[in-house]
Amino acid sequence: MKTRGIGVIGGGVVGSGVVKILRERAPALTRAAGPFELIGVAVRDLGRPREGIAPELCTSVDALLADPRLDLLVEVAGGVDAPFQWVSRALEAGKTVVTANKALLAERAEAMFALAQAHPGKLFFEAAVAGGIPIIAALDRGLAANRVVAVQGILNGTCNDLLSRMERTGCTFEAALAAAQAAGFAEADPTLDISGGDTAHKLAVLATLALERPINSAQIFTEGIAGITAFDLAWAEQHGYRIKLLGIGRFSEGHVELRVHPTLIARTRLLSQVMDELNAVQVEGDLSGPQLYSGRGAGQLPTASAVVSDVLQALRGESLLRARPVPREPPRQVPMGEVVSRHYVHLEVIDQPGVVAAVARALADSKISIASMFQPDVAHGSQVPLVFTTHPAPDAPVQAALDAIEKQSFLAGAPVRIRFEQ
Amino acid sequence: MKTRGIGVIGGGVVGSGVVKILRERAPALTRAAGPFELIGVAVRDLGRPREGIAPELCTSVDALLADPRLDLLVEVAGGVDAPFQWVSRALEAGKTVVTANKALLAERAEAMFALAQAHPGKLFFEAAVAGGIPIIAALDRGLAANRVVAVQGILNGTCNDLLSRMERTGCTFEAALAAAQAAGFAEADPTLDISGGDTAHKLAVLATLALERPINSAQIFTEGIAGITAFDLAWAEQHGYRIKLLGIGRFSEGHVELRVHPTLIARTRLLSQVMDELNAVQVEGDLSGPQLYSGRGAGQLPTASAVVSDVLQALRGESLLRARPVPREPPRQVPMGEVVSRHYVHLEVIDQPGVVAAVARALADSKISIASMFQPDVAHGSQVPLVFTTHPAPDAPVQAALDAIEKQSFLAGAPVRIRFEQ
């Protein structure tokens, strides 16, 4: 059998993990998938030595893409615009591409999947979602006979770590972030994580498989976790819930619902028990019923191990089943305003006559039915939390009520609104 | 592309589910894997009409195996000896086989995998373990780059349902079994489930993949759940544990540990939170770290959906990576007597002078270190539970101490011994 040439773009943490596995496990990998050769690793700075990557392997992207031995390109560089150019060139030249780049897949979904469809090379991306958890294999193969009905994922380890820290210690979001940064569980600039953007990227990839149609993350309603307070976590604990940032997709005949936001999940659900930096995805197939997959969503070796599992599939000449457009009417995307949930709202108010009446009036005006309301007894005139939960209601009127409440002079801060997830 | 002929042996619950999915989803399945045709369903009684299976499809095993159109045999009949003959004939004739039959794989492991190895047809068995949960795909593909270090599985829905019922209601094992039988969660003859035998079958299949070497379930130490009492579940709850029947495999360089028995698992672990009839498998890859997969482990459509996912892989000409012997020294199987755990022991004793001294003496004679001991205050001479836990100790001396204790006249029943699982 012909020896296939593998080129890697990216000599960082994941790239050097991939190189290490391909080198150290070559005999077992060859036995599983046939002979291969690592022909080069494209790095930004050719002068800088890299741990675990032989200097003579280091090369430039252009040299790697021009190498006639190249059969399979592994892209683990990160970014969107430059990787899109590289991956496009490789696919157009008939090469197979393995990428861990969720932003690339999610922000260039249409173009990426069209390119893969139009050329003989294949596209693999197991490592793009939930690191070492084989969620792509589960959706694509394990559930191949199923229609995917729903996914709910804890897809960002940083957010899950922050919420777990806040719950454990009762600290503020800011303190949890500082501690997570010190412990290496949060980036120096954590914006993409805490804004929900990274979760939206991963949800877009899962939805692309579930719908067999490219989904761009720009289509996804996205809300982050920076507004969550220690009070909200304590309320959740007292009432039998946990707060998790979820990427949620629901797929029914002709309708699709996609959203990323903090949720209240009952502690009786397995998904609520996934703590710290771990990831988990609940997937519901129409035949299989709900299933949960949990594990490490990041880290050098878990991610590199997912990349190498794709490399093996690629070397064996296999391809994904669901990662290509299916000729079918596009489903209607349900706008966020129409999505129905129960809501938790936490207001900080100055205790004065008429506060509860004004809040209740705003809700009544929007036809929102109150399920519970709570305000502790405090000295008149001090700041106090006022919490209410609603019966199931569409998002738009709840938002309208919150907008009306926000105009009130008794409000001492931005409302916290968290949707319950059944 | 040539239309491939699929034959099914078994017209029962799973078989009719497979037929239903192949019929109702033919367009999507064909798009994914190419054209196929269901050529026949071998049933025991040709005269009896079957829901969802057209009478003209019903045939005999011999006619099905002799049909020149047969490319792919689906075996969902159950049993061991007869299916072994059928599957052997099919493999020897170069056909590919998809089976859901864990007993067949586990009790004829060596022969089954040798047959698959020696002939051009492939062998698939996703549905044999944990029903609709794609655990075979996860081990074989998702974790293809990993060495599997450990598996711990809740692999029998009946046992998990019984233990969940006992915990929830405080009832006896016998009452839980009667209720589960009435609710359809336990067979009329539940022996294979509650003895741990079914779990051992499934563990053997998982170990075969993990070790890349056929493992027979007869090699597995197996203990069931019939001895567990309501007292033990209450003790576990009070001390932060749950009792689960686990199939446990640990795989290290040169050593393998395989066992099925009730375990005490800390409630902080996700695996302990898997309740009722659900299954779950925790798998640890040396690169990926621990991962948990959970979902329905039985039922018509979850199981049939796993069978059809195998059918699709087979139609696409793929094969499992790990399901064939690897040329390598066989690992040493650690005898149960050498397996080290912490132990919980519950004795029912007649309260009289010298009981604690005799128990402590038996443990000391076996060099077992007591971690905790508890006996409630009762009227002298009545029956009372005496509970102790040990520090980590090998199984053999703990068993020797229990044998010595069993000879004592103050014992009012068989000791309950449960191993802790870290």
Chai-1 contact restraints between the chains, C-beta under 6 A:
chainA,res_idxA,chainB,res_idxB,connection_type,confidence,min_distance_angstrom,max_distance_angstrom,comment,restraint_id
A,I21,B,A145,contact,1.0,0.0,6.0,A-B,restraint_1
A,A32,B,L321,contact,1.0,0.0,6.0,A-B,restraint_2
A,G132,B,S288,contact,1.0,0.0,6.0,A-B,restraint_3
A,I133,B,Q291,contact,1.0,0.0,6.0,A-B,restraint_4
A,P134,B,A138,contact,1.0,0.0,6.0,A-B,restraint_5
A,P134,B,G142,contact,1.0,0.0,6.0,A-B,restraint_6
A,A137,B,A137,contact,1.0,0.0,6.0,A-B,restraint_7
A,A137,B,R141,contact,1.0,0.0,6.0,A-B,restraint_8
A,A137,B,G142,contact,1.0,0.0,6.0,A-B,restraint_9
A,A138,B,P134,contact,1.0,0.0,6.0,A-B,restraint_10
A,R141,B,A137,contact,1.0,0.0,6.0,A-B,restraint_11
A,G142,B,P134,contact,1.0,0.0,6.0,A-B,restraint_12
A,G142,B,A137,contact,1.0,0.0,6.0,A-B,restraint_13
A,G142,B,S309,contact,1.0,0.0,6.0,A-B,restraint_14
A,A144,B,S309,contact,1.0,0.0,6.0,A-B,restraint_15
A,A144,B,L312,contact,1.0,0.0,6.0,A-B,restraint_16
A,A145,B,I21,contact,1.0,0.0,6.0,A-B,restraint_17
A,A145,B,S305,contact,1.0,0.0,6.0,A-B,restraint_18
A,A145,B,V308,contact,1.0,0.0,6.0,A-B,restraint_19
A,A145,B,S309,contact,1.0,0.0,6.0,A-B,restraint_20
A,N146,B,S305,contact,1.0,0.0,6.0,A-B,restraint_21
A,L270,B,Q273,contact,1.0,0.0,6.0,A-B,restraint_22
A,Q273,B,L270,contact,1.0,0.0,6.0,A-B,restraint_23
A,Q273,B,Q273,contact,1.0,0.0,6.0,A-B,restraint_24
A,L287,B,L301,contact,1.0,0.0,6.0,A-B,restraint_25
A,L287,B,S305,contact,1.0,0.0,6.0,A-B,restraint_26
A,S288,B,G132,contact,1.0,0.0,6.0,A-B,restraint_27
A,S288,B,P302,contact,1.0,0.0,6.0,A-B,restraint_28
A,S288,B,S305,contact,1.0,0.0,6.0,A-B,restraint_29
A,G289,B,R296,contact,1.0,0.0,6.0,A-B,restraint_30
A,G289,B,P302,contact,1.0,0.0,6.0,A-B,restraint_31
A,Q291,B,I133,contact,1.0,0.0,6.0,A-B,restraint_32
A,Q291,B,G295,contact,1.0,0.0,6.0,A-B,restraint_33
A,L292,B,S294,contact,1.0,0.0,6.0,A-B,restraint_34
A,Y293,B,Y293,contact,1.0,0.0,6.0,A-B,restraint_35
A,S294,B,L292,contact,1.0,0.0,6.0,A-B,restraint_36
A,G295,B,Q291,contact,1.0,0.0,6.0,A-B,restraint_37
A,R296,B,G289,contact,1.0,0.0,6.0,A-B,restraint_38
A,L301,B,L287,contact,1.0,0.0,6.0,A-B,restraint_39
A,P302,B,S288,contact,1.0,0.0,6.0,A-B,restraint_40
A,P302,B,G289,contact,1.0,0.0,6.0,A-B,restraint_41
A,S305,B,A145,contact,1.0,0.0,6.0,A-B,restraint_42
A,S305,B,N146,contact,1.0,0.0,6.0,A-B,restraint_43
A,S305,B,L287,contact,1.0,0.0,6.0,A-B,restraint_44
A,S305,B,S288,contact,1.0,0.0,6.0,A-B,restraint_45
A,V308,B,A145,contact,1.0,0.0,6.0,A-B,restraint_46
A,S309,B,G142,contact,1.0,0.0,6.0,A-B,restraint_47
A,S309,B,A144,contact,1.0,0.0,6.0,A-B,restraint_48
A,S309,B,A145,contact,1.0,0.0,6.0,A-B,restraint_49
A,L312,B,A144,contact,1.0,0.0,6.0,A-B,restraint_50
A,E318,B,E318,contact,1.0,0.0,6.0,A-B,restraint_51
A,L321,B,A32,contact,1.0,0.0,6.0,A-B,restraint_52
